Amino acid sequence: VHKQEKIAILHMFQELALARGFRFTLLSGDVHVAGLGRICSAPKSNLRTDHRFMPQIISSAIGNAPPPNAVVKALAASAKTKDLDAHTHEMLLHVFDDQKMFAARRNWCLIEERPLVSGAPTSDGSLIFQL
């Protein structure tokens, strides 16, 4: 049931992105590690124009201790690129030291709004995520 609900809401986000030009970013967590993933079109297209592209930030409350290394290794071993449907891939990215998928340490995600500055090259009011 959860997988069907997940796919249904992702399809809703994709339809809104296509119809209205929205960009969705997914913030998830509760595994007590940091990570970065993405959902995008299959085959891969230009991410700037891909209405299926959604970055996924995996974070945790800073007070949560990370799981044992064996658990983190098991998470990484199970993290394969998956097809959500015929047009959409889901994958985790290797973004940390030694090209690891997860940072097994206390972490948090800072989210700030990019200021709306008239005439600035980035005056879009988008969000900035710092993990």
N, C-alpha and C positions, 0 to 999 in steps of 0.2 A: 504494500500500500504506500509506504513512504517513497519508494522509487517512482511510482506513478504520480504521486503528488509533486515530487521534485521536478519531473519532466514536464508536468502540466504548468507549473509556475514559470519554469524556464521558457517554455513556448510562449506564455503570455508576455514575458519580458521581451522576447525576441520580436513578437508582433508589435509591441509598443515601440521598440527601437526602430523597426522598419517604418512604421506609420508616422511616428512623431520625431524621429531623429534623436531619441533618448540614448544614453549610455548607462548601463547598469553595472555596478560593482557589487560583488557578493562579499560580505564579511561574515566569516564563520569561525568556529573555534571549539573550545571545550575538550580538546585533546591535549592541551597543555604544551603544545609546541607551536612554533611559528612556521609558516610556509606560504607559498604563492602558487596559485594555479590559474588556469584559464579555460574558458569554454569558447569555442570558435567554430567557424564553418569548416566542413570537410567536403572537398579538399580546401586547404587553407587559402584564404584570400587576403587582400590588404586589410589589416586590422583597423585602420582608420575608417574604413567604409563598411566593415563587416557588421551587419546588424545582429549577428549571433555572438559576437565577441563580448565576453564579460570576464574581467579579471576577478579572481577569487583570492581574498586575503584571509589567511588562517592565522588567528591570533588567540590570545588567552588573557585572562586576568593576571596582572603582574604578581599577585600573591600566590598563584598556583605553581607548585614545584613541577618540573618536567618529569615525565615517566622514565623508568629505567631504560638504558641503552638498548636492551633486547626488544623492548616494545617499540622504540623508535625505528629500529632496523626492520621489524615486522611491518610497520606502517609503510616504510619506504619500499619494501619488497612487494607489497600489495598494490602499490601506486602505479598502475599501468595506464596508458592512454586508452580511454574507453569511448565507444560510440554511444552517444545518448539516443540518437536516431540516425536516419539515413543521411542527414545533412550536418550533424553537429558532433564534434569531438570534445572530450573533457580530459585535461591532463594536468599533472603537477609539474612545476618547473624546478630545475636545479639552479638555485640562486645564492646559496650560502657557501661558506668556505669549503674547499675541496669538492665543489659541485654537488653538495648535499641538497636534498629536497626539504629537509626540516632542520630547524635550529632548536635543539633540545635544551632550551634554557628559558628562564623567566623572560616574558616578553609582553609587549602591549602594542597597540596600533594607535597612533596619533592621526586624527583626521581633521584637516583644516580646509576651509573654503578659500579658494584662490580669489583674491580681491577683484572686484569689478572696477578696473581702472580704464577710463576712457582713453582710447588711442593706443593702449598697450597691446603688444602682440598676443598676450594671453589674458584677454579681458573677458573670458567666458563664464566666470563664476563657478568653474568646475571644482572638484574636491582633490586635495592632495593627501595621499596616504603614506605615512612613514611607519615602517615596521621595525 
